[in-house]
Amino acid sequence: MVKQITRYVVWPFVLALAASAAAQAQPWEDKMYINANLGFDLTSRSFTESLTPVIYDERAAITTTHTIDSGLTPIDVEGGVRIWRSVGVGGGFTRRTQTETATVDARVPHPTLFGQPRFASLGTPLEHTEWAIHLHAVYVLPLSPRLDVAVRGGPSYFSITQDLVTNIQIAEESPTFSTVTIAKVGATPHTEYTFGYSAGGDVTFFLTRMLGVGATIRYVSASVDFPVVGGGTATYDAGGLQLAFGVRIRTR
């Protein structure tokens, strides 16, 4: 859904904005820019991991569903310099952290009856943190002394830390072993690094010659594979559609 919105709404908007701005553009004269934003990640993402430990001399099956909700990105900063006419280079940094409620579903073997599993489920809090460094080329089009637009894009470097489930402890709920519950979930943080890309646009309205406010729309994409206890991987798609609002500083 987000990819369709990006393809059919965001990119046409950015291209139309750039085309309109190009027709009215004035020379870009700033030497340097700094953007300090409060960001919002608009994309919810989910992934699963699976374990098959041995319980009562039989293979159990544990599936954990992680859901990383959309939400606030409190650290979202950018900066750069003009190098030639309306072209510049710069970089940015974003970071967000979240405590998700992951769902752990377990198929637990019966202690005395082979092939007669019981089922249990539990929601457990797990930590998720991701930060990214975005490098970009930028093209700035001043529409008037108080208004300019910019389009930018380039490679990104991501660090993603995720609590992954390593084991569970069960509790038998009846003397006949008819029901079982998950008493405790063991988890360990794991960090993966990867490359991706970002692209988007920005609109700035200047309150003074050097200070303004603005809004950024950005699409970010990356993917990592977390190793799972017992073998295999769990794939997580980072990034997505982002909005940011904040202060704009220019020097001339």
Disulfide bonds with the S-S distance in Angstrom:
none
